[in-house]
Amino acid sequence: MGNLVEKWKAFCEWQQRPYQVAQKSVEHRCCGTCGEEFQGNYCPRCGQSSKIGRYSFKNALLLLSI
């Protein structure tokens, strides 16, 4: 029962925090999907996150298991 109370408190604290945005990356990257070179967290051409490589069916299945 104690674990559930701790999780509830953590959830309530999470709700109270303002939305946090990741800092813009200063590295130059090449998009794995469209090949666009860009600087930042997302590709300006297709919107792909810089943290994710080329999106494939395998990646989609792996993301579902999280």
N, CA, C and O atoms as a MOPAC input file, in Angstrom:
PM7 MOZYME 1SCF
protein

 N      0.82000 1    -1.19200 1     0.00000 1
 C      0.00000 1     0.00000 1     0.00000 1
 C      0.87000 1     1.26500 1     0.00000 1
 O      0.51000 1     2.26900 1    -0.61500 1
 N      2.01000 1     1.21300 1     0.68800 1
 C      2.90300 1     2.35800 1     0.74700 1
 C      3.43800 1     2.74600 1    -0.61600 1
 O      3.60000 1     3.93000 1    -0.90900 1
 N      3.71800 1     1.73900 1    -1.46500 1
 C      4.24200 1     2.00400 1    -2.79800 1
 C      3.22200 1     2.76500 1    -3.63900 1
 O      3.58700 1     3.64800 1    -4.41500 1
 N      1.95300 1     2.42400 1    -3.48500 1
 C      0.89000 1     3.09400 1    -4.22500 1
 C      0.76300 1     4.55300 1    -3.79100 1
 O      0.54700 1     5.43500 1    -4.62200 1
 N      0.89500 1     4.80000 1    -2.50200 1
 C      0.82300 1     6.17100 1    -1.98700 1
 C      1.98700 1     6.99700 1    -2.52000 1
 O      1.80500 1     8.16000 1    -2.88000 1
 N      3.17800 1     6.41300 1    -2.57600 1
 C      4.34800 1     7.11900 1    -3.10500 1
 C      4.15500 1     7.44800 1    -4.58600 1
 O      4.50100 1     8.54100 1    -5.03600 1
 N      3.61000 1     6.51100 1    -5.32800 1
 C      3.36200 1     6.75000 1    -6.74900 1
 C      2.32500 1     7.85500 1    -6.93600 1
 O      2.45700 1     8.68300 1    -7.83700 1
 N      1.28800 1     7.87300 1    -6.08400 1
 C      0.26400 1     8.90100 1    -6.17900 1
 C      0.87100 1    10.27900 1    -5.89200 1
 O      0.57500 1    11.24200 1    -6.59900 1
 N      1.71600 1    10.37800 1    -4.86500 1
 C      2.36500 1    11.64100 1    -4.52800 1
 C      3.26800 1    12.09800 1    -5.67300 1
 O      3.28600 1    13.28100 1    -6.01400 1
 N      4.01600 1    11.16600 1    -6.26700 1
 C      4.88800 1    11.50300 1    -7.39000 1
 C      4.06100 1    11.99600 1    -8.58100 1
 O      4.46900 1    12.92200 1    -9.28300 1
 N      2.90200 1    11.37900 1    -8.80600 1
 C      2.02400 1    11.79000 1    -9.89600 1
 C      1.48700 1    13.19700 1    -9.65400 1
 O      1.44600 1    14.01300 1   -10.57500 1
 N      1.07700 1    13.48400 1    -8.42200 1
 C      0.55500 1    14.81600 1    -8.09100 1
 C      1.63600 1    15.88000 1    -8.25300 1
 O      1.34600 1    16.97700 1    -8.73000 1
 N      2.86500 1    15.58100 1    -7.87000 1
 C      3.97600 1    16.51900 1    -8.05200 1
 C      4.24900 1    16.74600 1    -9.53500 1
 O      4.52400 1    17.86900 1    -9.96000 1
 N      4.17300 1    15.67400 1   -10.31700 1
 C      4.39600 1    15.76900 1   -11.75600 1
 C      3.36300 1    16.69100 1   -12.39600 1
 O      3.69400 1    17.45600 1   -13.30200 1
 N      2.11800 1    16.62500 1   -11.93500 1
 C      1.06600 1    17.47400 1   -12.48900 1
 C      1.30200 1    18.94600 1   -12.17600 1
 O      0.91300 1    19.80900 1   -12.96300 1
 N      1.92100 1    19.24800 1   -11.05700 1
 C      2.12800 1    20.62300 1   -10.63600 1
 C      3.29300 1    21.30100 1   -11.34600 1
 O      3.34100 1    22.52900 1   -11.41500 1
 N      4.23600 1    20.51600 1   -11.87700 1
 C      5.40400 1    21.10500 1   -12.54500 1
 C      5.00300 1    21.74500 1   -13.86600 1
 O      4.14900 1    21.21500 1   -14.57700 1
 N      5.60900 1    22.87600 1   -14.20100 1
 C      5.32300 1    23.46100 1   -15.51700 1
 C      5.92200 1    22.58200 1   -16.62700 1
 O      6.84000 1    21.79500 1   -16.39200 1
 N      5.39500 1    22.73400 1   -17.79800 1
 C      5.87900 1    21.96200 1   -18.94600 1
 C      7.34000 1    22.31400 1   -19.19500 1
 O      7.69500 1    23.48700 1   -19.30800 1
 N      8.17500 1    21.29900 1   -19.27900 1
 C      9.60000 1    21.52500 1   -19.48100 1
 C      9.99400 1    21.16100 1   -20.90900 1
 O      9.66100 1    20.08200 1   -21.39800 1
 N     10.69600 1    22.06000 1   -21.56500 1
 C     11.12600 1    21.85700 1   -22.94100 1
 C     12.61800 1    21.55500 1   -22.94700 1
 O     13.39100 1    22.22000 1   -22.25700 1
 N     13.01900 1    20.56500 1   -23.71500 1
 C     14.43700 1    20.21400 1   -23.81600 1
 C     15.21700 1    21.35900 1   -24.46100 1
 O     14.70200 1    22.06100 1   -25.33200 1
 N     16.44400 1    21.53600 1   -24.03100 1
 C     17.30100 1    22.56300 1   -24.60300 1
 C     17.60000 1    22.22700 1   -26.05600 1
 O     17.72900 1    21.05800 1   -26.41800 1
 N     17.70700 1    23.25200 1   -26.87700 1
 C     17.99500 1    23.05900 1   -28.29600 1
 C     19.41800 1    22.54100 1   -28.46800 1
 O     20.36200 1    23.09900 1   -27.90800 1
 N     19.56500 1    21.48300 1   -29.23400 1
 C     20.86900 1    20.89400 1   -29.49500 1
 C     21.66600 1    21.79700 1   -30.42900 1
 O     21.12000 1    22.35100 1   -31.38300 1
 N     22.95700 1    21.94100 1   -30.15000 1
 C     23.80800 1    22.78100 1   -30.99800 1
 C     24.57000 1    21.95300 1   -32.03100 1
 O     25.27800 1    22.50900 1   -32.87100 1
 N     24.43100 1    20.65000 1   -31.97400 1
 C     25.11400 1    19.76600 1   -32.92200 1
 C     24.41600 1    19.80400 1   -34.27700 1
 O     23.19200 1    19.91000 1   -34.34800 1
 N     25.18800 1    19.71700 1   -35.34000 1
 C     24.62500 1    19.58600 1   -36.67600 1
 C     24.33500 1    18.10600 1   -36.90100 1
 O     25.19400 1    17.25300 1   -36.67700 1
 N     23.13700 1    17.81600 1   -37.33800 1
 C     22.71200 1    16.43200 1   -37.52100 1
 C     22.17600 1    16.21800 1   -38.92700 1
 O     21.82900 1    17.16000 1   -39.63900 1
 N     22.12200 1    14.95900 1   -39.29500 1
 C     21.53200 1    14.57000 1   -40.56800 1
 C     20.31500 1    13.69800 1   -40.25400 1
 O     20.43600 1    12.69300 1   -39.55400 1
 N     19.15500 1    14.07700 1   -40.76500 1
 C     17.91700 1    13.34600 1   -40.48500 1
 C     17.99700 1    11.93700 1   -41.07200 1
 O     18.38800 1    11.75400 1   -42.22500 1
 N     17.62100 1    10.94900 1   -40.26500 1
 C     17.64500 1     9.56400 1   -40.72000 1
 C     16.52400 1     9.24100 1   -41.68600 1
 O     16.60500 1     8.24700 1   -42.40700 1
 N     15.47600 1    10.06100 1   -41.72000 1
 C     14.32800 1     9.79300 1   -42.58000 1
 C     14.45400 1    10.46000 1   -43.93900 1
 O     14.32900 1     9.80500 1   -44.97400 1
 N     14.70700 1    11.79600 1   -43.93500 1
 C     14.70100 1    12.51800 1   -45.21600 1
 C     16.08700 1    12.98600 1   -45.66300 1
 O     16.24600 1    13.42800 1   -46.80100 1
 N     17.09600 1    12.89500 1   -44.78400 1
 C     18.45000 1    13.27200 1   -45.16000 1
 C     18.76900 1    14.75200 1   -45.00600 1
 O     19.87700 1    15.17400 1   -45.34000 1
 N     17.83800 1    15.54600 1   -44.51300 1
 C     18.04500 1    16.98700 1   -44.31000 1
 C     19.08300 1    17.22000 1   -43.20900 1
 O     19.04100 1    16.56600 1   -42.16700 1
 N     20.00900 1    18.14700 1   -43.44000 1
 C     20.96500 1    18.52100 1   -42.39000 1
 C     20.35600 1    19.65300 1   -41.59700 1
 O     19.84100 1    20.60800 1   -42.17900 1
 N     20.40500 1    19.56500 1   -40.26700 1
 C     19.76900 1    20.56000 1   -39.42800 1
 C     20.47800 1    20.67100 1   -38.09500 1
 O     21.34300 1    19.86300 1   -37.75700 1
 N     20.09300 1    21.68800 1   -37.34700 1
 C     20.61200 1    21.91300 1   -36.01200 1
 C     19.39900 1    22.06600 1   -35.09800 1
 O     18.53300 1    22.90200 1   -35.35700 1
 N     19.32900 1    21.27300 1   -34.04000 1
 C     18.19300 1    21.34300 1   -33.13100 1
 C     17.73200 1    19.95400 1   -32.72600 1
 O     18.45000 1    18.97100 1   -32.90900 1
 N     16.52700 1    19.88200 1   -32.17300 1
 C     16.00400 1    18.62000 1   -31.66500 1
 C     15.11700 1    17.89100 1   -32.66500 1
 O     14.91500 1    16.68100 1   -32.55300 1
 N     14.58200 1    18.63000 1   -33.65300 1
 C     13.68200 1    18.02200 1   -34.63400 1
 C     14.04000 1    18.49700 1   -36.02800 1
 O     14.48600 1    19.62900 1   -36.21100 1
 N     13.84400 1    17.63900 1   -37.00000 1
 C     14.09400 1    17.98100 1   -38.39600 1
 C     13.04100 1    18.99500 1   -38.85300 1
 O     11.84800 1    18.74300 1   -38.68900 1
 N     13.45300 1    20.13200 1   -39.42200 1
 C     12.47400 1    21.12100 1   -39.86600 1
 C     11.70000 1    20.68700 1   -41.10800 1
 O     10.64600 1    21.24800 1   -41.40900 1
 N     12.21000 1    19.70500 1   -41.82100 1
 C     11.55400 1    19.27100 1   -43.05300 1
 C     10.45900 1    18.23600 1   -42.79800 1
 O      9.35400 1    18.34800 1   -43.33000 1
 N     10.77600 1    17.21300 1   -41.97000 1
 C      9.79100 1    16.13700 1   -41.77300 1
 C      9.33400 1    15.97900 1   -40.31800 1
 O      8.38600 1    15.24300 1   -40.04700 1
 N     10.00500 1    16.66900 1   -39.37300 1
 C      9.57800 1    16.60800 1   -37.98500 1
 C     10.13700 1    15.45000 1   -37.17700 1
 O      9.75200 1    15.26400 1   -36.02300 1
 N     11.02700 1    14.67600 1   -37.75300 1
 C     11.61700 1    13.52100 1   -37.05900 1
 C     12.50200 1    13.99500 1   -35.90600 1
 O     13.26600 1    14.94900 1   -36.05300 1
 N     12.39400 1    13.32500 1   -34.76400 1
 C     13.22900 1    13.66000 1   -33.61300 1
 C     14.67900 1    13.31900 1   -33.91400 1
 O     14.96800 1    12.33700 1   -34.59800 1
 N     15.59200 1    14.14300 1   -33.39200 1
 C     17.01300 1    13.89000 1   -33.63800 1
 C     17.52300 1    12.71100 1   -32.82200 1
 O     18.60200 1    12.19100 1   -33.10300 1
 N     16.76700 1    12.28000 1   -31.81700 1
 C     17.18000 1    11.15600 1   -30.97500 1
 C     16.85600 1     9.80800 1   -31.60900 1
 O     17.40400 1     8.78100 1   -31.20800 1
 N     15.97000 1     9.81200 1   -32.59300 1
 C     15.53400 1     8.56300 1   -33.21300 1
 C     16.15900 1     8.46000 1   -34.59300 1
 O     16.17700 1     9.42900 1   -35.35200 1
 N     16.66900 1     7.28500 1   -34.91000 1
 C     17.23300 1     7.05900 1   -36.23900 1
 C     16.12400 1     6.88500 1   -37.26000 1
 O     15.00300 1     7.34800 1   -37.05100 1
 N     16.42800 1     6.23500 1   -38.33500 1
 C     15.42500 1     6.02500 1   -39.37800 1
 C     14.26500 1     5.23000 1   -38.81000 1
 O     14.46900 1     4.20200 1   -38.16300 1
 N     13.04500 1     5.70300 1   -39.05000 1
 C     11.85100 1     5.04400 1   -38.53000 1
 C     11.50000 1     3.86200 1   -39.40700 1
 O     11.39200 1     3.98600 1   -40.62700 1
 N     11.32400 1     2.72100 1   -38.77700 1
 C     11.00100 1     1.51000 1   -39.52600 1
 C      9.92000 1     0.72900 1   -38.79300 1
 O      9.54200 1     1.07600 1   -37.67400 1
 N      9.43200 1    -0.31600 1   -39.42300 1
 C      8.41900 1    -1.16300 1   -38.81200 1
 C      8.96800 1    -1.81000 1   -37.54200 1
 O      8.24600 1    -1.95500 1   -36.55500 1
 N     10.23100 1    -2.19500 1   -37.56300 1
 C     10.87300 1    -2.78000 1   -36.38900 1
 C     10.88700 1    -1.78800 1   -35.22600 1
 O     10.57700 1    -2.15700 1   -34.09300 1
 N     11.24600 1    -0.52400 1   -35.50100 1
 C     11.24700 1     0.49200 1   -34.44900 1
 C      9.84800 1     0.70100 1   -33.87700 1
 O      9.68800 1     0.89700 1   -32.67200 1
 N      8.83700 1     0.65900 1   -34.74200 1
 C      7.45700 1     0.82400 1   -34.27900 1
 C      7.07900 1    -0.29300 1   -33.31000 1
 O      6.44100 1    -0.03500 1   -32.28900 1
 N      7.46200 1    -1.51900 1   -33.61500 1
 C      7.15200 1    -2.63400 1   -32.72700 1
 C      7.91100 1    -2.51700 1   -31.41500 1
 O      7.37600 1    -2.84100 1   -30.35400 1
 N      9.16000 1    -2.05300 1   -31.48100 1
 C      9.93700 1    -1.88100 1   -30.25800 1
 C      9.34700 1    -0.78800 1   -29.37600 1
 O      9.35900 1    -0.90900 1   -28.15100 1
 N      8.83000 1     0.27700 1   -29.98300 1
 C      8.20700 1     1.34600 1   -29.21000 1
 C      6.91100 1     0.89400 1   -28.56000 1
 O      6.55900 1     1.39100 1   -27.49000 1
 N      6.20100 1    -0.02500 1   -29.17100 1
 C      4.95400 1    -0.54100 1   -28.58800 1
 C      5.22500 1    -1.37500 1   -27.33400 1
 O      4.37100 1    -1.46500 1   -26.45200 1
 N      6.40000 1    -1.97700 1   -27.25600 1
 C      6.70700 1    -2.84500 1   -26.11300 1
 C      7.15200 1    -2.06100 1   -24.88600 1
 O      7.33500 1    -2.64400 1   -23.81700 1
 N      7.32900 1    -0.75300 1   -25.01900 1
 C      7.79500 1     0.06300 1   -23.88000 1
 C      6.69000 1     0.29500 1   -22.90600 1
 O      6.89400 1     0.95700 1   -21.88800 1

